[in-house]
Amino acid sequence: MSFSRWVSIKDMQQTKRGRWILRILLFVLLIGLATSIQLLTTSKSKTPYAAKESNDSKHATLVTTATAKAATVPVYLSALGTVTPFYTVTMKTKINGQLQKVLFVEGQMVKEGDLLAQIDSRPYEAQLMQFQGQLERDKALLENAKNDLIRDQTLYKKKFASKQMLDTQKALVKQYKGTIKSDEGQIAAIKVNLLYCQVVAPFTGQVGLRLVDPGNYVQTSDVTGLVVLNQVAPVTVVFTIPEDSVPLVVKKVQQGEKLEVDAYDRAQVNLLDKGELMTMDNQIDITTGTIKLKALFENKKTTLFPNQFVNIQLLVDTLKEAILVPTSAVQFGAKGAFVYVVDEGQKARLQYVTVGVTHQDNTVIKEGIKVGDVIIKEGTDKLTNGAEIKISSKLEDKILPDVEKKTAS
């Protein structure tokens, strides 16, 4: 093959290869152009709808409302309290001796005068017999001394006895009288010790766990005692309130009012018992700025236990015809609390208010709105003063006028 022919074939192959590359580039370019046109068309078709939706949401915000209503609202002071027995005593022995019997069951309810334990009384019975014998002997000696005194008095009148002899006999009679009184005192003391051999309940209450077993030698110096007895029906609760609330409570007490006290469990869900304020301390604790109060509970169902932690609600006032709105409707800003009121043009009007206590899920409004005003309670985060609103078809919440649950101050 000649050199010129080989060059011609080489040029033809390069020309074909270039055409294929050009075709591939044109195909890729056409696909990219078609994709761009499709995306642009889709974007343009969606833009009017989105703008319309945005405009709709801008001019009408979906909200739910509630009507401000009047109700009788109790005002409570919330506090933390501890259940304390009305009476509590650690039953200790008053004499030394062996504990023979324990006559109670742990946790048992006992009545005043019930026998709880028996201590060995035989040593004291023996001492009683001994002192009684001494008393009989001393009584006989006294009787004999009295007879001798009568004889000495007769002899002294007849000048057969001296004055010294008569005075000595009189002193001897007085001595025996004193000895008899001493014997009687010893007998009385032994009888008291015999009574102390029987440990009885000083009041009606509930006993705790046994602290000493039968057979042990108990002494008056023992610290633990035999058992702890608590009076749990009635029972008291000690709680504290801040010093700022003291004048209100004192005013009610001085007026002779019986303030109601409710005791709730730790979760503040279950009402354990109802009672009334019993008394209050005579000074404020300067370290905490609080004062202690004591409430009395009948505790007939024994739902309150000594040292139990409880939440206290002290009723200090009752608001008549108070205006209530849902608590969720009340907002707070730089100028204070405010709500959104629905005006006649279906627009949200910002209204500043003065709030009071909360009742259930509602808040008392002292100033700013009146009964019957329609308040926006949901959707307030998207509102501004004068914004157009659309009220949801959801039913309005009802604010019941009946008061059944606690109110926090």
FENBEL-V586461 format. One record per backbone hydrogen bond with DSSP energy under -0.5 kcal/mol. NH is the residue of the N-H (numbers start at 1). CO is the residue of the C=O. If there is no record, write none. Layout:
((NH/CO) (NH/CO))
//
This chain:
((6/2) (7/3) (8/4) (9/5) (10/6) (11/7) (12/8) (13/9) (14/10) (15/11) (16/12) (17/13) (18/14) (19/15) (20/16) (21/17) (22/18) (23/19) (24/20) (25/21) (26/22) (27/23) (28/24) (29/25) (30/26) (31/27) (32/28) (33/29) (34/30) (35/31) (36/32) (37/33) (38/34) (39/35) (40/36) (41/37) (42/38) (43/39) (44/40) (45/41) (46/42) (47/43) (48/44) (50/46) (51/47) (52/48) (53/49) (54/50) (55/51) (56/52) (57/53) (58/54) (59/55) (60/56) (61/388) (63/390) (64/378) (66/375) (67/397) (68/373) (69/324) (71/322) (72/401) (73/71) (73/319) (75/317) (76/74) (76/407) (77/314) (78/76) (79/312) (81/310) (82/238) (83/308) (84/236) (86/231) (86/234) (89/229) (91/89) (91/227) (92/90) (97/218) (99/216) (100/98) (100/118) (101/118) (103/101) (103/116) (107/208) (108/105) (110/108) (110/205) (113/201) (114/111) (116/199) (117/199) (118/101) (119/197) (120/98) (125/121) (126/122) (127/123) (128/124) (129/125) (130/126) (131/127) (132/128) (133/129) (134/130) (135/131) (136/132) (137/133) (138/134) (139/135) (140/136) (141/137) (142/138) (143/139) (144/140) (145/141) (146/142) (147/143) (148/144) (149/145) (150/146) (151/147) (152/148) (153/149) (154/150) (155/151) (156/152) (157/153) (158/154) (159/156) (160/155) (161/155) (166/162) (167/163) (168/164) (169/165) (170/166) (171/167) (172/168) (173/169) (174/170) (175/171) (176/172) (177/173) (178/174) (179/175) (180/176) (181/177) (182/178) (183/179) (184/180) (185/181) (186/182) (187/183) (188/184) (189/185) (190/186) (191/187) (192/188) (193/189) (194/190) (195/191) (196/192) (197/193) (198/195) (199/117) (199/197) (200/198) (201/114) (205/110) (206/230) (207/108) (208/228) (211/226) (212/226) (215/99) (216/213) (218/97) (218/216) (222/219) (226/91) (227/91) (229/89) (230/206) (231/87) (232/230) (234/297) (235/297) (236/84) (237/295) (238/82) (239/237) (239/293) (240/80) (241/291) (243/289) (245/242) (246/243) (249/245) (250/246) (251/247) (252/248) (253/249) (254/250) (255/251) (256/253) (257/252) (259/257) (261/275) (262/313) (263/273) (264/262) (264/311) (265/270) (268/265) (272/263) (272/270) (273/263) (275/261) (276/296) (277/259) (278/294) (279/294) (281/292) (285/290) (286/284) (288/285) (289/285) (290/285) (291/241) (293/239) (294/279) (295/237) (296/276) (297/235) (298/274) (302/299) (307/83) (308/305) (310/81) (311/264) (312/79) (312/310) (313/262) (314/77) (315/260) (315/313) (316/75) (316/314) (317/75) (319/73) (320/318) (322/71) (322/319) (323/365) (324/69) (325/363) (327/361) (329/326) (330/327) (331/329) (331/338) (333/336) (336/333) (338/331) (339/351) (341/339) (341/349) (342/374) (343/341) (343/347) (346/343) (348/387) (349/341) (349/347) (350/348) (351/339) (353/337) (354/367) (355/353) (356/364) (358/408) (359/362) (360/406) (362/359) (363/325) (364/357) (365/323) (366/354) (366/364) (367/354) (372/68) (373/370) (375/66) (375/373) (376/340) (377/64) (377/375) (378/64) (382/379) (383/380) (386/348) (387/384) (389/346) (390/61) (392/63) (397/65) (400/398) (404/402) (408/358) (409/76))
//
